[in-house]
């Protein structure tokens, strides 16, 4: 990995971990608990959460820097990030709703879909910023 990619990865990890904790624990913990989906909030497996953040960050950084999208505008960075978000939503949002009893499905779709959209938007903007400021291609 190049220095630019390591910078992008570090920032993506920081965005992912901070935003995930803010969204799921600080802002909407009670709503997620009442949905019946999050059943380990009192005893989470932190190593699995951190692993998920590393994998998510690594995947989007590697994808972004291995495509010609990085040579384009911040809108293009958002588009590729949103495409990754769609992939994530297929499993994490719709797949979960298909196989888990969720007490309040509309709330689940709004909270989880909102998280995926905002998270990938932040990542797209970050990748565009890093690429435009530090990447010499």
Secondary structure, 3 states (H helix, E strand, C coil): CCHHHHHHHHHHHHHHHHHHHHHHHHHCHHHHHHHCCCCCCCCCCHHHHHHHHHHHHHHHHHHHHCCHHHHCCHHHHHHHHHHHHHHHHHHHHHHHHHHCCCCCHHHHHHHHHHHHHHHHHHHHHHHHHHHHHHCCC
